[in-house]
Amino acid sequence: MSSVAKELARKKCSHVESSVEPLTDAQVEPLLKGLAGWQRDGKKIIKEYKFKDHYQTQAFTNAVMWVSHREDHHPSLTVGYNTCQVEYWTHTVGGLSENDFICAAKVDNLLES
């Protein structure tokens, strides 16, 4: 895990008002580079996780939901037999906020041994 990811994983999401501007490209770039496997897709960041079987996929999905509940910041998930695609964006700002990157780091951290 990169130093950027470690720093993000230590943070806690904060409430974001609709008057807050989304992060700029210059702000997004270093955060995204610090998160292995995450890609930008317009106003979202996305990563697909692959697992051995459906049981492991579902266990991961449940763990992601626990992170979402604790941080009060919820992803969009697309779940298949052995894959889970996680998408983050901040609806209230219509783009990306630091909360998206905090949660992405925390989700990655679920799989760190």
N, CA, C and O atoms as a Tinker XYZ file with bonds, in Angstrom:
   452  protein
     1  N      0.843000   -1.174000    0.000000    73     2
     2  CA     0.000000    0.000000    0.000000    64     1     3
     3  C      0.892000    1.243000    0.000000    63     2     4     5
     4  O      1.836000    1.341000    0.784000    81     3
     5  N      0.587000    2.170000   -0.871000    73     3     6
     6  CA     1.397000    3.384000   -1.002000    64     5     7
     7  C      1.210000    4.296000    0.205000    63     6     8     9
     8  O      0.274000    4.132000    0.988000    81     7
     9  N      2.114000    5.254000    0.337000    73     7    10
    10  CA     1.988000    6.212000    1.442000    64     9    11
    11  C      0.718000    7.052000    1.291000    63    10    12    13
    12  O      0.099000    7.419000    2.289000    81    11
    13  N      0.328000    7.356000    0.063000    73    11    14
    14  CA    -0.908000    8.105000   -0.180000    64    13    15
    15  C     -2.103000    7.284000    0.301000    63    14    16    17
    16  O     -2.984000    7.809000    0.982000    81    15
    17  N     -2.135000    5.993000   -0.053000    73    15    18
    18  CA    -3.241000    5.115000    0.351000    64    17    19
    19  C     -3.290000    4.962000    1.869000    63    18    20    21
    20  O     -4.371000    4.975000    2.460000    81    19
    21  N     -2.137000    4.818000    2.496000    73    19    22
    22  CA    -2.096000    4.692000    3.959000    64    21    23
    23  C     -2.640000    5.948000    4.635000    63    22    24    25
    24  O     -3.401000    5.868000    5.599000    81    23
    25  N     -2.241000    7.103000    4.117000    73    23    26
    26  CA    -2.712000    8.376000    4.671000    64    25    27
    27  C     -4.226000    8.510000    4.504000    63    26    28    29
    28  O     -4.920000    8.919000    5.434000    81    27
    29  N     -4.731000    8.168000    3.330000    73    27    30
    30  CA    -6.170000    8.242000    3.086000    64    29    31
    31  C     -6.932000    7.284000    3.998000    63    30    32    33
    32  O     -7.972000    7.645000    4.550000    81    31
    33  N     -6.420000    6.069000    4.157000    73    31    34
    34  CA    -7.102000    5.051000    4.968000    64    33    35
    35  C     -7.197000    5.459000    6.441000    63    34    36    37
    36  O     -8.082000    4.987000    7.155000    81    35
    37  N     -6.311000    6.313000    6.892000    73    35    38
    38  CA    -6.338000    6.786000    8.290000    64    37    39
    39  C     -7.383000    7.881000    8.518000    63    38    40    41
    40  O     -7.759000    8.163000    9.655000    81    39
    41  N     -7.842000    8.489000    7.436000    73    39    42
    42  CA    -8.792000    9.593000    7.553000    64    41    43
    43  C    -10.224000    9.082000    7.714000    63    42    44    45
    44  O    -10.515000    7.905000    7.500000    81    43
    45  N    -11.094000    9.992000    8.094000    73    43    46
    46  CA   -12.524000    9.718000    8.236000    64    45    47
    47  C    -13.267000   10.633000    7.270000    63    46    48    49
    48  O    -12.927000   11.808000    7.135000    81    47
    49  N    -14.274000   10.096000    6.601000    73    47    50
    50  CA   -15.073000   10.924000    5.703000    64    49    51
    51  C    -15.775000   12.029000    6.478000    63    50    52    53
    52  O    -16.141000   11.860000    7.641000    81    51
    53  N    -15.952000   13.154000    5.814000    73    51    54
    54  CA   -16.651000   14.274000    6.423000    64    53    55
    55  C    -17.866000   14.627000    5.571000    63    54    56    57
    56  O    -17.935000   14.291000    4.388000    81    55
    57  N    -18.809000   15.301000    6.188000    73    55    58
    58  CA   -20.005000   15.728000    5.463000    64    57    59
    59  C    -19.598000   16.753000    4.405000    63    58    60    61
    60  O    -18.831000   17.676000    4.680000    81    59
    61  N    -20.120000   16.579000    3.200000    73    59    62
    62  CA   -19.796000   17.489000    2.097000    64    61    63
    63  C    -21.071000   18.216000    1.679000    63    62    64    65
    64  O    -22.058000   17.587000    1.299000    81    63
    65  N    -21.042000   19.525000    1.751000    73    63    66
    66  CA   -22.182000   20.358000    1.348000    64    65    67
    67  C    -22.245000   20.458000   -0.174000    63    66    68    69
    68  O    -21.225000   20.338000   -0.853000    81    67
    69  N    -23.433000   20.677000   -0.700000    73    67    70
    70  CA   -23.604000   20.800000   -2.151000    64    69    71
    71  C    -22.920000   22.045000   -2.712000    63    70    72    73
    72  O    -22.683000   22.128000   -3.917000    81    71
    73  N    -22.605000   23.007000   -1.858000    73    71    74
    74  CA   -21.915000   24.215000   -2.313000    64    73    75
    75  C    -20.415000   23.986000   -2.543000    63    74    76    77
    76  O    -19.738000   24.840000   -3.114000    81    75
    77  N    -19.902000   22.841000   -2.100000    73    75    78
    78  CA   -18.484000   22.518000   -2.267000    64    77    79
    79  C    -18.240000   22.086000   -3.716000    63    78    80    81
    80  O    -19.024000   21.337000   -4.298000    81    79
    81  N    -17.159000   22.566000   -4.270000    73    79    82
    82  CA   -16.789000   22.197000   -5.638000    64    81    83
    83  C    -16.148000   20.804000   -5.653000    63    82    84    85
    84  O    -15.458000   20.433000   -4.704000    81    83
    85  N    -16.371000   20.030000   -6.726000    73    83    86
    86  CA   -15.662000   18.750000   -6.834000    64    85    87
    87  C    -14.157000   18.989000   -6.967000    63    86    88    89
    88  O    -13.721000   20.082000   -7.327000    81    87
    89  N    -13.384000   17.966000   -6.675000    73    87    90
    90  CA   -11.930000   18.075000   -6.820000    64    89    91
    91  C    -11.563000   18.367000   -8.268000    63    90    92    93
    92  O    -12.222000   17.893000   -9.194000    81    91
    93  N    -10.515000   19.143000   -8.453000    73    91    94
    94  CA   -10.015000   19.438000   -9.799000    64    93    95
    95  C     -9.159000   18.273000  -10.292000    63    94    96    97
    96  O     -8.775000   17.405000   -9.508000    81    95
    97  N     -8.866000   18.257000  -11.577000    73    95    98
    98  CA    -7.991000   17.227000  -12.142000    64    97    99
    99  C     -6.638000   17.221000  -11.432000    63    98   100   101
   100  O     -6.072000   16.160000  -11.173000    81    99
   101  N     -6.128000   18.407000  -11.120000    73    99   102
   102  CA    -4.831000   18.508000  -10.443000    64   101   103
   103  C     -4.888000   17.911000   -9.037000    63   102   104   105
   104  O     -3.887000   17.381000   -8.554000    81   103
   105  N     -6.028000   17.990000   -8.383000    73   103   106
   106  CA    -6.186000   17.396000   -7.057000    64   105   107
   107  C     -6.424000   15.887000   -7.137000    63   106   108   109
   108  O     -5.965000   15.137000   -6.274000    81   107
   109  N     -7.134000   15.447000   -8.164000    73   107   110
   110  CA    -7.458000   14.029000   -8.335000    64   109   111
   111  C     -6.229000   13.211000   -8.695000    63   110   112   113
   112  O     -6.043000   12.112000   -8.172000    81   111
   113  N     -5.398000   13.725000   -9.571000    73   111   114
   114  CA    -4.273000   12.956000  -10.121000    64   113   115
   115  C     -3.373000   12.313000   -9.063000    63   114   116   117
   116  O     -3.146000   11.106000   -9.144000    81   115
   117  N     -2.851000   13.043000   -8.081000    73   115   118
   118  CA    -1.968000   12.390000   -7.105000    64   117   119
   119  C     -2.700000   11.380000   -6.213000    63   118   120   121
   120  O     -2.122000   10.374000   -5.802000    81   119
   121  N     -3.964000   11.656000   -5.920000    73   119   122
   122  CA    -4.745000   10.719000   -5.101000    64   121   123
   123  C     -4.960000    9.417000   -5.860000    63   122   124   125
   124  O     -4.801000    8.328000   -5.306000    81   123
   125  N     -5.323000    9.540000   -7.129000    73   123   126
   126  CA    -5.576000    8.363000   -7.955000    64   125   127
   127  C     -4.308000    7.542000   -8.178000    63   126   128   129
   128  O     -4.354000    6.312000   -8.179000    81   127
   129  N     -3.185000    8.217000   -8.365000    73   127   130
   130  CA    -1.907000    7.511000   -8.538000    64   129   131
   131  C     -1.528000    6.720000   -7.290000    63   130   132   133
   132  O     -0.822000    5.716000   -7.384000    81   131
   133  N     -1.988000    7.162000   -6.133000    73   131   134
   134  CA    -1.671000    6.482000   -4.885000    64   133   135
   135  C     -2.539000    5.272000   -4.591000    63   134   136   137
   136  O     -2.297000    4.556000   -3.619000    81   135
   137  N     -3.550000    5.034000   -5.423000    73   135   138
   138  CA    -4.466000    3.909000   -5.209000    64   137   139
   139  C     -4.311000    2.900000   -6.340000    63   138   140   141
   140  O     -4.759000    3.141000   -7.461000    81   139
   141  N     -3.684000    1.786000   -6.047000    73   139   142
   142  CA    -3.396000    0.763000   -7.064000    64   141   143
   143  C     -4.676000    0.200000   -7.672000    63   142   144   145
   144  O     -5.576000   -0.244000   -6.960000    81   143
   145  N     -4.740000    0.227000   -8.999000    73   143   146
   146  CA    -5.836000   -0.412000   -9.724000    64   145   147
   147  C     -7.086000    0.434000   -9.903000    63   146   148   149
   148  O     -7.982000    0.044000  -10.652000    81   147
   149  N     -7.171000    1.568000   -9.246000    73   147   150
   150  CA    -8.323000    2.439000   -9.398000    64   149   151
   151  C     -8.157000    3.273000  -10.665000    63   150   152   153
   152  O     -7.056000    3.715000  -10.994000    81   151
   153  N     -9.269000    3.479000  -11.369000    73   151   154
   154  CA    -9.253000    4.261000  -12.600000    64   153   155
   155  C    -10.338000    5.320000  -12.533000    63   154   156   157
   156  O    -11.367000    5.150000  -11.878000    81   155
   157  N    -10.083000    6.397000  -13.217000    73   155   158
   158  CA   -11.098000    7.448000  -13.309000    64   157   159
   159  C    -11.977000    7.183000  -14.514000    63   158   160   161
   160  O    -11.498000    6.845000  -15.596000    81   159
   161  N    -13.266000    7.343000  -14.305000    73   159   162
   162  CA   -14.239000    7.207000  -15.382000    64   161   163
   163  C    -15.153000    8.424000  -15.293000    63   162   164   165
   164  O    -16.207000    8.375000  -14.659000    81   163
   165  N    -14.746000    9.500000  -15.926000    73   163   166
   166  CA   -15.507000   10.743000  -15.853000    64   165   167
   167  C    -15.511000   11.307000  -14.447000    63   166   168   169
   168  O    -14.473000   11.719000  -13.929000    81   167
   169  N    -16.691000   11.323000  -13.829000    73   167   170
   170  CA   -16.844000   11.899000  -12.492000    64   169   171
   171  C    -16.750000   10.836000  -11.404000    63   170   172   173
   172  O    -17.080000   11.107000  -10.249000    81   171
   173  N    -16.306000    9.633000  -11.756000    73   171   174
   174  CA   -16.240000    8.519000  -10.802000    64   173   175
   175  C    -14.841000    7.922000  -10.774000    63   174   176   177
   176  O    -14.042000    8.120000  -11.689000    81   175
   177  N    -14.562000    7.177000   -9.689000    73   175   178
   178  CA   -13.398000    6.291000   -9.678000    64   177   179
   179  C    -13.933000    4.872000   -9.539000    63   178   180   181
   180  O    -14.904000    4.622000   -8.826000    81   179
   181  N    -13.273000    3.943000  -10.240000    73   179   182
   182  CA   -13.776000    2.576000  -10.355000    64   181   183
   183  C    -12.626000    1.585000  -10.193000    63   182   184   185
   184  O    -11.504000    1.826000  -10.638000    81   183
   185  N    -12.938000    0.460000   -9.542000    73   183   186
   186  CA   -11.994000   -0.645000   -9.484000    64   185   187
   187  C    -12.782000   -1.952000   -9.482000    63   186   188   189
   188  O    -13.822000   -2.065000   -8.835000    81   187
   189  N    -12.268000   -2.935000  -10.217000    73   187   190
   190  CA   -12.881000   -4.270000  -10.212000    64   189   191
   191  C    -11.983000   -5.219000   -9.427000    63   190   192   193
   192  O    -10.779000   -5.304000   -9.666000    81   191
   193  N    -12.588000   -5.917000   -8.501000    73   191   194
   194  CA   -11.903000   -6.913000   -7.680000    64   193   195
   195  C    -12.323000   -8.291000   -8.154000    63   194   196   197
   196  O    -13.495000   -8.524000   -8.451000    81   195
   197  N    -11.357000   -9.209000   -8.223000    73   195   198
   198  CA   -11.642000  -10.586000   -8.645000    64   197   199
   199  C    -11.374000  -11.533000   -7.489000    63   198   200   201
   200  O    -10.433000  -11.350000   -6.716000    81   199
   201  N    -12.228000  -12.558000   -7.386000    73   199   202
   202  CA   -12.155000  -13.515000   -6.290000    64   201   203
   203  C    -12.209000  -14.947000   -6.810000    63   202   204   205
   204  O    -12.518000  -15.193000   -7.976000    81   203
   205  N    -11.903000  -15.875000   -5.924000    73   203   206
   206  CA   -11.882000  -17.299000   -6.258000    64   205   207
   207  C    -13.278000  -17.828000   -6.563000    63   206   208   209
   208  O    -13.454000  -18.649000   -7.464000    81   207
   209  N    -14.264000  -17.359000   -5.814000    73   207   210
   210  CA   -15.620000  -17.895000   -5.974000    64   209   211
   211  C    -16.651000  -16.882000   -5.488000    63   210   212   213
   212  O    -16.309000  -15.791000   -5.033000    81   211
   213  N    -17.908000  -17.265000   -5.594000    73   211   214
   214  CA   -19.002000  -16.377000   -5.233000    64   213   215
   215  C    -19.021000  -16.080000   -3.735000    63   214   216   217
   216  O    -19.333000  -14.959000   -3.335000    81   215
   217  N    -18.698000  -17.051000   -2.918000    73   215   218
   218  CA   -18.690000  -16.855000   -1.471000    64   217   219
   219  C    -17.703000  -15.748000   -1.091000    63   218   220   221
   220  O    -18.040000  -14.862000   -0.305000    81   219
   221  N    -16.495000  -15.795000   -1.640000    73   219   222
   222  CA   -15.500000  -14.763000   -1.329000    64   221   223
   223  C    -15.956000  -13.396000   -1.839000    63   222   224   225
   224  O    -15.733000  -12.373000   -1.191000    81   223
   225  N    -16.595000  -13.394000   -3.000000    73   223   226
   226  CA   -17.113000  -12.134000   -3.550000    64   225   227
   227  C    -18.150000  -11.536000   -2.609000    63   226   228   229
   228  O    -18.114000  -10.337000   -2.331000    81   227
   229  N    -19.062000  -12.347000   -2.123000    73   227   230
   230  CA   -20.111000  -11.864000   -1.225000    64   229   231
   231  C    -19.535000  -11.412000    0.120000    63   230   232   233
   232  O    -19.993000  -10.423000    0.693000    81   231
   233  N    -18.544000  -12.128000    0.616000    73   231   234
   234  CA   -17.906000  -11.722000    1.875000    64   233   235
   235  C    -17.262000  -10.342000    1.708000    63   234   236   237
   236  O    -17.371000   -9.492000    2.591000    81   235
   237  N    -16.599000  -10.126000    0.586000    73   235   238
   238  CA   -15.998000   -8.826000    0.297000    64   237   239
   239  C    -17.073000   -7.744000    0.214000    63   238   240   241
   240  O    -16.916000   -6.660000    0.777000    81   239
   241  N    -18.151000   -8.039000   -0.482000    73   239   242
   242  CA   -19.250000   -7.082000   -0.634000    64   241   243
   243  C    -19.800000   -6.676000    0.732000    63   242   244   245
   244  O    -20.063000   -5.498000    0.975000    81   243
   245  N    -19.972000   -7.650000    1.617000    73   243   246
   246  CA   -20.455000   -7.336000    2.965000    64   245   247
   247  C    -19.469000   -6.447000    3.720000    63   246   248   249
   248  O    -19.876000   -5.544000    4.450000    81   247
   249  N    -18.185000   -6.703000    3.546000    73   247   250
   250  CA   -17.166000   -5.881000    4.204000    64   249   251
   251  C    -17.185000   -4.448000    3.650000    63   250   252   253
   252  O    -17.008000   -3.489000    4.402000    81   251
   253  N    -17.397000   -4.307000    2.349000    73   251   254
   254  CA   -17.499000   -2.975000    1.740000    64   253   255
   255  C    -18.697000   -2.223000    2.335000    63   254   256   257
   256  O    -18.619000   -1.025000    2.607000    81   255
   257  N    -19.794000   -2.942000    2.529000    73   255   258
   258  CA   -20.985000   -2.311000    3.116000    64   257   259
   259  C    -20.714000   -1.844000    4.548000    63   258   260   261
   260  O    -21.242000   -0.818000    4.976000    81   259
   261  N    -19.904000   -2.584000    5.277000    73   259   262
   262  CA   -19.537000   -2.187000    6.636000    64   261   263
   263  C    -18.729000   -0.884000    6.594000    63   262   264   265
   264  O    -18.983000    0.031000    7.377000    81   263
   265  N    -17.759000   -0.804000    5.680000    73   263   266
   266  CA   -16.969000    0.432000    5.519000    64   265   267
   267  C    -17.901000    1.586000    5.154000    63   266   268   269
   268  O    -17.789000    2.679000    5.710000    81   267
   269  N    -18.811000    1.344000    4.228000    73   267   270
   270  CA   -19.743000    2.389000    3.785000    64   269   271
   271  C    -20.588000    2.908000    4.938000    63   270   272   273
   272  O    -20.795000    4.113000    5.077000    81   271
   273  N    -21.068000    1.998000    5.752000    73   271   274
   274  CA   -21.883000    2.380000    6.900000    64   273   275
   275  C    -21.066000    3.220000    7.881000    63   274   276   277
   276  O    -21.533000    4.256000    8.355000    81   275
   277  N    -19.864000    2.778000    8.180000    73   275   278
   278  CA   -19.007000    3.493000    9.143000    64   277   279
   279  C    -18.629000    4.891000    8.650000    63   278   280   281
   280  O    -18.544000    5.834000    9.437000    81   279
   281  N    -18.405000    5.012000    7.340000    73   279   282
   282  CA   -17.976000    6.296000    6.775000    64   281   283
   283  C    -19.146000    7.157000    6.301000    63   282   284   285
   284  O    -18.961000    8.331000    5.982000    81   283
   285  N    -20.336000    6.587000    6.253000    73   283   286
   286  CA   -21.522000    7.268000    5.732000    64   285   287
   287  C    -21.266000    7.811000    4.318000    63   286   288   289
   288  O    -21.640000    8.934000    3.981000    81   287
   289  N    -20.621000    6.976000    3.517000    73   287   290
   290  CA   -20.327000    7.310000    2.116000    64   289   291
   291  C    -20.433000    5.999000    1.340000    63   290   292   293
   292  O    -19.665000    5.066000    1.577000    81   291
   293  N    -21.382000    5.936000    0.420000    73   291   294
   294  CA   -21.783000    4.659000   -0.144000    64   293   295
   295  C    -21.435000    4.530000   -1.623000    63   294   296   297
   296  O    -21.699000    5.442000   -2.406000    81   295
   297  N    -20.842000    3.396000   -2.008000    73   295   298
   298  CA   -20.471000    3.178000   -3.404000    64   297   299
   299  C    -21.624000    2.584000   -4.200000    63   298   300   301
   300  O    -22.657000    2.201000   -3.650000    81   299
   301  N    -21.420000    2.520000   -5.479000    73   299   302
   302  CA   -22.258000    1.713000   -6.355000    64   301   303
   303  C    -21.478000    0.422000   -6.584000    63   302   304   305
   304  O    -20.298000    0.462000   -6.930000    81   303
   305  N    -22.131000   -0.715000   -6.393000    73   303   306
   306  CA   -21.474000   -2.012000   -6.567000    64   305   307
   307  C    -22.148000   -2.786000   -7.686000    63   306   308   309
   308  O    -23.374000   -2.807000   -7.798000    81   307
   309  N    -21.330000   -3.420000   -8.511000    73   307   310
   310  CA   -21.818000   -4.361000   -9.508000    64   309   311
   311  C    -21.180000   -5.693000   -9.173000    63   310   312   313
   312  O    -19.962000   -5.847000   -9.265000    81   311
   313  N    -22.010000   -6.663000   -8.782000    73   311   314
   314  CA   -21.512000   -7.931000   -8.271000    64   313   315
   315  C    -21.806000   -9.052000   -9.259000    63   314   316   317
   316  O    -22.934000   -9.213000   -9.725000    81   315
   317  N    -20.762000   -9.826000   -9.569000    73   315   318
   318  CA   -20.900000  -11.020000  -10.402000    64   317   319
   319  C    -20.503000  -12.243000   -9.600000    63   318   320   321
   320  O    -20.304000  -12.162000   -8.388000    81   319
   321  N    -20.389000  -13.360000  -10.267000    73   319   322
   322  CA   -20.042000  -14.612000   -9.581000    64   321   323
   323  C    -18.735000  -14.465000   -8.798000    63   322   324   325
   324  O    -18.682000  -14.787000   -7.611000    81   323
   325  N    -17.697000  -13.984000   -9.453000    73   323   326
   326  CA   -16.398000  -13.859000   -8.782000    64   325   327
   327  C    -15.768000  -12.475000   -8.980000    63   326   328   329
   328  O    -14.547000  -12.322000   -8.927000    81   327
   329  N    -16.616000  -11.481000   -9.209000    73   327   330
   330  CA   -16.117000  -10.114000   -9.372000    64   329   331
   331  C    -17.019000   -9.128000   -8.630000    63   330   332   333
   332  O    -18.210000   -9.366000   -8.430000    81   331
   333  N    -16.420000   -8.036000   -8.239000    73   331   334
   334  CA   -17.176000   -6.926000   -7.650000    64   333   335
   335  C    -16.543000   -5.636000   -8.146000    63   334   336   337
   336  O    -15.376000   -5.358000   -7.873000    81   335
   337  N    -17.318000   -4.861000   -8.870000    73   335   338
   338  CA   -16.852000   -3.548000   -9.315000    64   337   339
   339  C    -17.362000   -2.507000   -8.334000    63   338   340   341
   340  O    -18.553000   -2.457000   -8.027000    81   339
   341  N    -16.454000   -1.681000   -7.847000    73   339   342
   342  CA   -16.781000   -0.648000   -6.872000    64   341   343
   343  C    -16.603000    0.712000   -7.546000    63   342   344   345
   344  O    -15.566000    0.987000   -8.149000    81   343
   345  N    -17.625000    1.553000   -7.436000    73   343   346
   346  CA   -17.580000    2.906000   -8.001000    64   345   347
   347  C    -17.865000    3.911000   -6.897000    63   346   348   349
   348  O    -18.811000    3.753000   -6.125000    81   347
   349  N    -17.047000    4.934000   -6.832000    73   347   350
   350  CA   -17.273000    6.030000   -5.886000    64   349   351
   351  C    -17.357000    7.353000   -6.629000    63   350   352   353
   352  O    -16.609000    7.606000   -7.574000    81   351
   353  N    -18.283000    8.187000   -6.182000    73   351   354
   354  CA   -18.360000    9.587000   -6.545000    64   353   355
   355  C    -19.249000   10.251000   -5.510000    63   354   356   357
   356  O    -20.006000    9.580000   -4.809000    81   355
   357  N    -19.158000   11.540000   -5.417000    73   355   358
   358  CA   -19.922000   12.270000   -4.414000    64   357   359
   359  C    -21.074000   12.982000   -5.097000    63   358   360   361
   360  O    -20.885000   13.973000   -5.802000    81   359
   361  N    -22.257000   12.465000   -4.880000    73   359   362
   362  CA   -23.456000   12.985000   -5.546000    64   361   363
   363  C    -23.689000   14.459000   -5.254000    63   362   364   365
   364  O    -24.059000   15.222000   -6.146000    81   363
   365  N    -23.473000   14.861000   -4.003000    73   363   366
   366  CA   -23.794000   16.247000   -3.627000    64   365   367
   367  C    -22.947000   17.280000   -4.359000    63   366   368   369
   368  O    -23.380000   18.421000   -4.519000    81   367
   369  N    -21.747000   16.905000   -4.808000    73   367   370
   370  CA   -20.905000   17.864000   -5.539000    64   369   371
   371  C    -20.887000   17.567000   -7.035000    63   370   372   373
   372  O    -20.310000   18.329000   -7.810000    81   371
   373  N    -21.506000   16.478000   -7.440000    73   371   374
   374  CA   -21.544000   16.134000   -8.861000    64   373   375
   375  C    -20.198000   15.727000   -9.411000    63   374   376   377
   376  O    -19.904000   15.961000  -10.583000    81   375
   377  N    -19.383000   15.122000   -8.580000    73   375   378
   378  CA   -18.049000   14.695000   -9.015000    64   377   379
   379  C    -17.322000   14.036000   -7.865000    63   378   380   381
   380  O    -17.932000   13.389000   -7.015000    81   379
   381  N    -16.026000   14.204000   -7.847000    73   379   382
   382  CA   -15.189000   13.548000   -6.844000    64   381   383
   383  C    -14.851000   14.466000   -5.673000    63   382   384   385
   384  O    -14.587000   15.657000   -5.842000    81   383
   385  N    -14.869000   13.871000   -4.483000    73   383   386
   386  CA   -14.407000   14.558000   -3.281000    64   385   387
   387  C    -13.363000   13.673000   -2.614000    63   386   388   389
   388  O    -13.162000   12.527000   -3.016000    81   387
   389  N    -12.704000   14.204000   -1.600000    73   387   390
   390  CA   -11.714000   13.399000   -0.892000    64   389   391
   391  C    -12.359000   12.150000   -0.281000    63   390   392   393
   392  O    -11.696000   11.122000   -0.146000    81   391
   393  N    -13.632000   12.226000    0.086000    73   391   394
   394  CA   -14.324000   11.071000    0.652000    64   393   395
   395  C    -14.254000    9.848000   -0.262000    63   394   396   397
   396  O    -14.137000    8.722000    0.222000    81   395
   397  N    -14.323000   10.057000   -1.564000    73   395   398
   398  CA   -14.253000    8.942000   -2.511000    64   397   399
   399  C    -12.916000    8.218000   -2.406000    63   398   400   401
   400  O    -12.861000    6.989000   -2.465000    81   399
   401  N    -11.864000    8.968000   -2.253000    73   399   402
   402  CA   -10.526000    8.393000   -2.165000    64   401   403
   403  C    -10.267000    7.768000   -0.795000    63   402   404   405
   404  O     -9.568000    6.760000   -0.687000    81   403
   405  N    -10.830000    8.366000    0.238000    73   403   406
   406  CA   -10.730000    7.777000    1.576000    64   405   407
   407  C    -11.373000    6.398000    1.576000    63   406   408   409
   408  O    -10.784000    5.431000    2.058000    81   407
   409  N    -12.573000    6.312000    1.039000    73   407   410
   410  CA   -13.274000    5.023000    1.012000    64   409   411
   411  C    -12.580000    4.015000    0.097000    63   410   412   413
   412  O    -12.512000    2.830000    0.423000    81   411
   413  N    -12.075000    4.466000   -1.026000    73   411   414
   414  CA   -11.347000    3.561000   -1.921000    64   413   415
   415  C    -10.150000    2.946000   -1.198000    63   414   416   417
   416  O     -9.892000    1.748000   -1.321000    81   415
   417  N     -9.430000    3.758000   -0.454000    73   415   418
   418  CA    -8.267000    3.250000    0.304000    64   417   419
   419  C     -8.705000    2.271000    1.381000    63   418   420   421
   420  O     -8.048000    1.253000    1.603000    81   419
   421  N     -9.804000    2.571000    2.048000    73   419   422
   422  CA   -10.303000    1.677000    3.097000    64   421   423
   423  C    -10.776000    0.346000    2.498000    63   422   424   425
   424  O    -10.578000   -0.705000    3.109000    81   423
   425  N    -11.388000    0.375000    1.332000    73   423   426
   426  CA   -11.813000   -0.855000    0.665000    64   425   427
   427  C    -10.588000   -1.674000    0.264000    63   426   428   429
   428  O    -10.556000   -2.885000    0.487000    81   427
   429  N     -9.593000   -1.036000   -0.317000    73   427   430
   430  CA    -8.345000   -1.759000   -0.642000    64   429   431
   431  C     -7.732000   -2.379000    0.607000    63   430   432   433
   432  O     -7.203000   -3.490000    0.567000    81   431
   433  N     -7.808000   -1.657000    1.701000    73   431   434
   434  CA    -7.225000   -2.109000    2.960000    64   433   435
   435  C     -7.885000   -3.398000    3.474000    63   434   436   437
   436  O     -7.269000   -4.152000    4.228000    81   435
   437  N     -9.127000   -3.646000    3.069000    73   435   438
   438  CA    -9.816000   -4.871000    3.466000    64   437   439
   439  C     -9.073000   -6.119000    2.997000    63   438   440   441
   440  O     -9.163000   -7.174000    3.625000    81   439
   441  N     -8.344000   -5.995000    1.899000    73   439   442
   442  CA    -7.663000   -7.145000    1.298000    64   441   443
   443  C     -6.181000   -7.206000    1.630000    63   442   444   445
   444  O     -5.481000   -8.117000    1.188000    81   443
   445  N     -5.702000   -6.246000    2.402000    73   443   446
   446  CA    -4.290000   -6.264000    2.828000    64   445   447
   447  C     -4.095000   -7.338000    3.887000    63   446   448   449
   448  O     -4.939000   -7.517000    4.766000    81   447
   449  N     -2.983000   -8.048000    3.799000    73   447   450
   450  CA    -2.740000   -9.083000    4.814000    64   449   451
   451  C     -1.691000   -8.653000    5.798000    63   450   452
   452  O     -1.363000   -9.402000    6.718000    81   451
